[in-house]
């Protein structure tokens, strides 16, 4: 059994639970998970996924900063209401509910995703020995949009992750990473529940 597979699976489970709860600490857990994921994916020849982890690292910093800023703004507004007001412990619970993905960006991000998918596919087939270039490049391209949408706290990011998780689960079983594969299968279920929870948070 691969220790990295087991450790990143445990971290991944903690990550998705924190995401379900819309907790800012998901970004801290995610940072550690992605650092270890770089080594795991390189070891297994999933080069697009490996490269994607560096993007994830940057986005965890961006996501944490974005959610933290919402918390600070919420507390500033709370303080402006009166000195007796209690500070907000979690902005995502009180003042920063999820929002919808802006329709004006849908076409742009769809075109960008297709372009990234094709580009990564061509890179994998031309410069690596990847045996799964279509699936590897697909999940990578879609994840680029997904993590950005999560950092912006858009409700529709759950739909993106459902598609990514279904394909990734099958891919990881094929590449003999069973723990992570099982985790992504669980992600599908949690993503469905997460969508329902975030939708209730919006109302």
C-alpha positions as CSV (number, residue, x, y, z in Angstrom):
1,X,0.0,0.0,0.0
2,X,1.2,3.5,-0.9
3,X,1.6,5.6,2.3
4,X,1.1,8.8,0.2
5,X,-2.2,7.4,-1.1
6,X,-3.5,6.7,2.4
7,X,-2.3,10.1,3.9
8,X,-3.7,12.2,1.1
9,X,-6.9,10.2,1.2
10,X,-7.3,11.1,4.9
11,X,-6.5,14.7,4.3
12,X,-8.9,14.7,1.3
13,X,-11.7,13.4,3.5
14,X,-11.1,16.2,6.0
15,X,-11.0,18.7,3.1
16,X,-14.3,17.7,1.6
17,X,-16.0,17.8,5.0
18,X,-14.7,21.3,5.7
19,X,-15.8,22.3,2.2
20,X,-19.3,20.9,2.9
21,X,-19.4,23.1,6.0
22,X,-18.0,26.1,4.1
23,X,-15.2,26.3,6.6
24,X,-12.2,28.5,5.8
25,X,-9.9,25.8,7.3
26,X,-10.4,23.7,4.2
27,X,-7.8,25.8,2.5
28,X,-5.1,24.9,5.1
29,X,-5.8,21.2,4.9
30,X,-5.9,21.5,1.1
31,X,-2.5,23.1,1.0
32,X,-0.9,20.2,2.8
33,X,-2.8,17.7,0.8
34,X,-1.6,19.2,-2.5
35,X,2.0,19.2,-1.4
36,X,1.9,15.5,-0.8
37,X,-0.2,15.0,-3.9
38,X,2.6,16.3,-6.1
39,X,4.9,13.4,-5.0
40,X,2.1,10.8,-5.4
41,X,1.0,11.8,-8.9
42,X,4.5,12.1,-10.2
43,X,5.2,8.6,-8.8
44,X,2.1,7.2,-10.6
45,X,2.8,8.9,-13.9
46,X,-0.2,11.3,-13.7
47,X,1.8,14.2,-14.9
48,X,-1.2,16.6,-15.6
49,X,-2.5,16.0,-12.1
50,X,1.0,16.5,-10.7
51,X,1.3,19.8,-12.5
52,X,-2.2,20.8,-11.4
53,X,-1.2,20.5,-7.8
54,X,1.0,23.6,-8.2
55,X,-2.0,25.5,-9.4
56,X,-4.0,24.2,-6.5
57,X,-1.3,25.4,-4.1
58,X,-1.6,28.9,-5.4
59,X,-5.4,28.8,-5.3
60,X,-5.4,27.6,-1.7
61,X,-3.6,30.7,-0.8
62,X,-6.0,32.8,-2.9
63,X,-9.0,31.1,-1.5
64,X,-7.9,31.5,2.1
65,X,-7.2,35.2,1.5
66,X,-10.5,35.7,-0.3
67,X,-12.6,34.0,2.5
68,X,-10.5,35.7,5.2
69,X,-11.2,39.1,3.6
70,X,-14.9,38.4,3.7
71,X,-14.5,37.6,7.4
72,X,-12.7,40.9,8.1
73,X,-15.3,42.9,6.2
74,X,-18.1,41.2,8.0
75,X,-16.5,42.0,11.4
76,X,-16.0,45.6,10.3
77,X,-19.6,46.0,9.4
78,X,-20.6,44.3,12.7
79,X,-18.5,46.7,14.7
80,X,-20.0,49.6,12.8
81,X,-23.4,48.5,14.1
82,X,-22.4,49.1,17.7
83,X,-19.7,48.2,20.3
84,X,-22.0,45.7,21.9
85,X,-22.3,43.5,18.8
86,X,-20.5,40.2,18.9
87,X,-17.7,39.6,16.3
88,X,-18.5,37.1,13.6
89,X,-16.5,33.9,14.1
90,X,-17.0,32.6,10.6
91,X,-17.9,34.9,7.7
92,X,-19.2,32.0,5.7
93,X,-21.9,31.4,8.3
94,X,-23.1,35.0,8.9
95,X,-22.2,37.3,6.1
96,X,-20.7,35.6,3.1
97,X,-23.2,33.0,1.8
98,X,-22.5,31.3,-1.6
99,X,-23.5,33.1,-4.8
100,X,-24.4,32.0,-8.3
101,X,-21.8,31.7,-11.0
102,X,-22.2,34.9,-13.1
103,X,-23.9,34.0,-16.4
104,X,-21.7,36.4,-18.3
105,X,-18.7,34.3,-17.5
106,X,-20.2,30.9,-18.6
107,X,-19.2,31.1,-22.3
108,X,-15.8,32.5,-21.5
109,X,-15.0,29.8,-19.0
110,X,-16.4,27.0,-21.2
111,X,-14.1,28.1,-24.1
112,X,-11.2,28.5,-21.7
113,X,-11.8,25.0,-20.3
114,X,-11.9,23.4,-23.8
115,X,-8.7,25.2,-24.8
116,X,-6.9,24.1,-21.7
117,X,-8.1,20.5,-22.1
118,X,-6.8,20.4,-25.7
119,X,-3.5,22.1,-24.8
120,X,-2.8,19.7,-21.9
121,X,-3.8,16.7,-24.0
122,X,-1.3,17.7,-26.8
123,X,1.4,18.3,-24.2
124,X,0.8,14.8,-22.6
125,X,0.8,13.0,-25.9
126,X,3.9,14.8,-27.2
127,X,6.2,15.0,-24.2
128,X,5.2,12.3,-21.8
129,X,4.5,8.6,-21.7
130,X,1.0,9.1,-20.3
131,X,-1.4,6.2,-20.9
132,X,-4.5,8.2,-20.1
133,X,-4.0,11.6,-21.7
134,X,-7.7,12.2,-22.4
135,X,-9.0,11.6,-18.9
136,X,-6.0,13.1,-17.2
137,X,-6.2,16.3,-19.2
138,X,-10.0,16.5,-18.9
139,X,-10.0,16.4,-15.1
140,X,-7.1,18.8,-14.9
141,X,-8.8,21.4,-17.2
142,X,-12.1,21.2,-15.4
143,X,-10.4,21.4,-12.0
144,X,-8.8,24.7,-13.0
145,X,-12.3,26.2,-13.3
146,X,-13.6,24.3,-10.3
147,X,-11.0,25.5,-7.8
148,X,-11.5,29.1,-9.0
149,X,-15.2,28.8,-8.6
150,X,-14.8,27.4,-5.1
151,X,-12.4,30.3,-4.2
152,X,-15.2,32.7,-5.3
153,X,-17.7,30.6,-3.4
154,X,-20.0,30.0,-6.4
155,X,-22.8,27.5,-5.8
156,X,-22.3,25.9,-9.2
157,X,-18.8,24.8,-8.4
158,X,-20.4,21.6,-7.0
159,X,-21.6,20.6,-10.5
160,X,-18.0,20.9,-11.8
161,X,-16.6,18.8,-9.0
162,X,-19.2,16.1,-9.5
163,X,-18.0,15.7,-13.1
164,X,-14.3,15.8,-12.0
165,X,-14.9,13.3,-9.2
166,X,-16.7,10.7,-11.4
167,X,-13.9,10.6,-14.0
168,X,-11.1,10.9,-11.4
169,X,-12.4,7.9,-9.4
170,X,-12.5,5.7,-12.4
171,X,-9.0,6.9,-13.5
172,X,-7.4,6.3,-10.1
173,X,-8.8,2.8,-9.9
174,X,-7.3,2.2,-13.3
175,X,-3.9,3.6,-12.2
176,X,-4.0,1.5,-9.0
177,X,-4.5,4.2,-6.5
178,X,-7.5,2.6,-4.7
179,X,-7.7,4.7,-1.6
180,X,-7.8,8.0,-3.5
181,X,-10.2,6.4,-6.0
182,X,-12.6,5.4,-3.3
183,X,-12.3,8.9,-1.8
184,X,-13.3,10.5,-5.1
185,X,-16.3,8.2,-5.3
186,X,-17.3,9.4,-1.9
187,X,-16.7,13.0,-3.1
188,X,-19.5,12.5,-5.6
189,X,-22.0,11.8,-2.8
190,X,-20.7,14.6,-0.6
191,X,-20.8,17.0,-3.6
192,X,-24.5,16.4,-4.1
193,X,-25.1,16.9,-0.4
194,X,-22.9,20.0,-0.4
195,X,-24.8,21.5,-3.2
196,X,-28.0,21.2,-1.3
197,X,-26.5,22.6,1.9
198,X,-24.9,25.6,0.1
199,X,-28.3,26.3,-1.6
200,X,-30.0,26.4,1.7
201,X,-27.2,28.8,3.0
202,X,-28.0,31.1,0.1
203,X,-31.7,31.4,1.2
